[in-house]
């Protein structure tokens, strides 16, 4: 497409006036704000906006439900971990108790051997 050739000031002024009048015609050709066509478009826009709001509310409710589910799951995991730690602590305490009992039993046996040895010497 070739660029328009404006040879002088008059040609540029005429082209500018034509462009302004074309823009004005386009503006005047628009339907009035209270025409049925415009009211229909406005109602359509409002319906789209309402549907968008409903989708956003649904998405937000899903996010909140997911957050609640994750919080519940985390609480359950924390409770399970607490139970596991309590069981581990009980096992450790029992193991320590058995070790102390074994040590006391070994000491008693050692003391008995020592006492027997001393009794034989005398």
C-alpha positions in Angstrom: 0.0 0.0 0.0 1.5 3.3 -1.1 1.7 6.2 1.3 -0.6 9.1 0.4 1.2 11.9 -1.4 0.4 15.3 0.0 1.8 17.8 -2.3 0.8 20.9 -0.4 -0.8 22.3 2.7 -4.3 22.3 1.2 -4.1 18.5 0.5 -3.1 17.7 4.0 -5.8 19.9 5.4 -8.5 18.3 3.3 -7.3 14.8 4.3 -7.4 15.8 7.9 -10.9 17.2 7.6 -12.1 13.9 5.8 -10.6 11.8 8.6 -12.3 13.9 11.3 -15.6 13.7 9.5 -15.3 9.9 9.1 -14.6 9.6 12.9 -17.6 11.8 13.7 -19.8 9.7 11.4 -18.7 6.5 13.2 -19.5 8.1 16.5 -22.9 9.2 15.3 -23.6 5.7 13.9 -23.4 4.2 17.3 -26.7 3.2 18.9 -28.1 5.3 21.8 -27.4 4.2 25.4 -31.1 3.4 26.0 -31.6 1.5 22.7 -32.7 -2.2 23.0 -29.4 -3.3 21.4 -27.3 -1.5 24.0 -29.5 -2.6 26.8 -29.2 -6.2 25.6 -25.3 -5.9 25.5 -25.3 -4.4 29.0 -27.5 -7.2 30.3 -25.1 -9.7 28.7 -22.1 -8.0 30.3 -23.9 -8.1 33.7 -24.7 -11.8 33.3 -21.0 -12.5 32.4 -19.8 -10.6 35.4 -22.3 -12.4 37.7 -21.1 -15.8 36.3 -17.5 -14.7 36.8 -18.3 -13.7 40.4 -20.0 -17.1 41.0 -16.9 -19.0 39.6 -14.6 -16.9 41.8 -16.7 -17.6 44.9 -16.8 -21.4 44.0 -13.0 -21.4 43.5 -12.5 -19.6 46.8 -14.8 -22.1 48.6 -12.8 -24.9 47.0 -9.5 -23.3 48.2 -10.9 -22.9 51.8 -12.1 -26.6 51.8 -8.7 -27.7 50.6 -7.0 -25.6 53.2 -9.3 -27.1 55.9 -8.6 -30.6 54.7 -4.9 -30.0 54.7 -5.1 -28.5 58.2 -7.0 -31.6 59.4 -4.5 -33.9 57.7 -1.6 -32.0 59.4 -3.3 -32.2 62.8 -3.8 -36.0 62.2 -0.2 -36.4 61.3 0.9 -34.4 64.3 -1.2 -36.6 66.6 0.2 -39.7 65.0 3.7 -38.4 65.4 3.0 -37.6 69.1 1.7 -41.1 69.7 4.7 -42.6 67.9 7.1 -40.5 70.1 5.2 -41.5 73.2 5.5 -45.2 72.2 9.2 -44.7 71.4 9.7 -43.0 74.8 8.0 -45.9 76.6 10.1 -48.4 74.7 13.3 -46.5 75.5 12.3 -46.3 79.2 11.6 -50.1 79.2 14.9 -50.8 77.5 16.7 -48.6 80.0 14.9 -50.3 82.9 15.9 -53.7 81.5 19.5 -52.5 81.2 19.5 -51.3 84.8 18.0 -54.6 86.0 20.6 -56.6 84.0 23.4 -54.4 85.4 22.1 -54.9 89.0 21.8 -58.7 88.3 25.3 -58.8 87.0 26.6 -56.8 89.9 24.8 -59.2 92.3 26.4 -62.2 90.6 29.8 -60.5 90.6 29.4 -59.7 94.3 28.4 -63.3 95.0 31.5 -64.6 93.2 33.6 -62.1 95.1 32.1 -63.1 98.4 32.5 -66.8 97.6 36.2 -66.3 96.6 36.8 -64.4 99.8 35.0 -67.1 101.8 37.3 -69.8 100.2 40.4 -67.8 101.1 39.6 -67.5 104.8 
